[in-house]
Amino acid sequence: MRYFREEFPSGPAQEGTIVSSFLAGCFAGALVSGYFADRIGRKYSILGGSLVFTVGGILQATSTTFAQLYTGRIVSGISIGILSMMVPLYQSEISPKDIRGRLVSLQQFSITIGIAVAFWIDYAADKIDSSSQWRIPLWVQCIPALLLALGTLILPFSPRWLLDHDRDDEALVVLAKLRANGDKTDPIVTDEFNEIKENVIFEREFGAKSYLELVKIGPENIRKRVILGIAIQAFQQLTGMNAIMYYAPRIFASAGIINNSSSLLATGVNGVVNMLATIPAILWIDTWGRRPTLVSGGAFMGTFMLIIGIILAVHGTKYYDEELGKHSLHLDSTASSYSVIVFIYLFVASFAYSWGPCGWIYPAEIFPLRIRGKALSLTTASNWLFNFVIGQVSPILLDSITWGTYIIFGVFGLTMAVSVFIFFPETKGKTLEEMDNIFGDKKSALPIHKRNVEDREISPNVKQEPSEMRKIEQAKDTATKESIPSVGITFPG
């Protein structure tokens, strides 16, 4: 925007810093989110993150110096780092297994709606002939943050967090409301309650809740899960999607759309494509599965990026734009310009149905409850770390190697598809408590109550008192219809 460039003149490096200061805040917020997730819960963490974002938005909208602008970006980033970890975590813990992927995809869909709306607000504000041209969009971003804060007040606590903090009665009430319109005796409710409760007790016997658990080698293969979680979040950034979104006006200018208003219009259409292409994931992600979605998305994105790079290399001429102070490309024909634009839209659509939602769904599913918050804070931090790097280097790459930038992202896309095909197991249709069956060794994949039995068989000479898990199993045998099996909670007739 012209008035922003006049008040904050910047070259490629400073432009990258404006973007990356926000991402640095996101990285920091993601790192601390695990502590808050376990300490105060998912609900209150979302509430706090929303309020922090509002403060950051106000700082940005009232900026008069680079220092204030950077501060506002960092504060808002801390909030987004917390929320980007906390929201999919919360969604995964309250969702039924059969539609968990669809419900977590709603977060990504909401993000795409926000991006699309933001693009069109920028397009409309570009016509304002004052500094309000860029300040109004920054004020507007505070509105959804306040709405989220208010909406959080009516959200239930995560039943898994409640059980992990020995608030069993509250957890039962929440599960009943989520699954059976408040009927605490519904078999769906009692079965899920038991499964979570048994898993909580077993995990307390099995391991600690420390960050050291994330790097240990053990029967649950936690370290393998952490590596996969970090990899999928890093890959999500290495697709180049956020480079496209952050620098879309400049990229479209390289494709021949020189006029600023037209460039913003093309960017707005890009946001709409991103939003609409996320809808198939909401509808069918739990039918397709995570693996086919990720493999196909990576293959499509890699191919489209390579095609864009080839078109720009063959038909583009590098030149220096004195007004912008950056290098760009001039395409030699209208056909090549339109081809680049079309393939950018196809690339965005490929990301939107695949790595956009699945990049958040998969890590939120694969970790045990006792370390889920800590593990997700680490994987989410890796997302923002790579996002930071991409935000910092993309304008420099676009300025120096121009079309080569797209070739690099294309190679990453194809590499991602192959990596998922080889290393990533499918998780659809499983409860969060069943992930040991997928990732653990033979022992940890046993039904929960049998793990303790095997422990006793391995050490027959050691006299052992019945474990809490065994006591629970004995309670199962004597439970009546009025009792919830395995935890002995009886309801009045």
ABEGO torsion letter per residue (X at the ends): XAAAAAABBBBAAAAAAAAAAAAAAAAAAAAAAAAAAAAAEAAAAAAAAAAAAAAAAAAAAABABAAAAAAAAAAAAAAAAAAAAAAAAAAAAABBAAAAAAAAAAAAAAAAAAAAAAAAAAAAAAABBBAAAAAAAAAAAAAAAAAAAAAAAABBBBAAAAAAAGBAAAAAAAAAAAAAGGBAABAAAAAAAAAAAAAAAAAAAABBABAAAAABBBAAGAAAAAAAAAAAAAAAAAAGAAAAAAAAAAAAAAAGBABAAAAAAAAAAAAAAAAAAAAAAAAAAAAAEAAAAAAAAAAAAAAAAAAAAAAAAAABBBBBBAAAGBBBBBBABAAAAAAAAAAAAAAAAAAAABAAAAAAAAAAAABBAAAAAAAAAAAAAAAAAAAAAAAAAAAAAAAAAEAAAAAAAAAAAAAAAAAAAAABBBABGBBAAAAAAAABBAAAABBAAAAAAAAAAABAABBBBBBAAAAAAAAAAABBAABBBGAGBBBBX
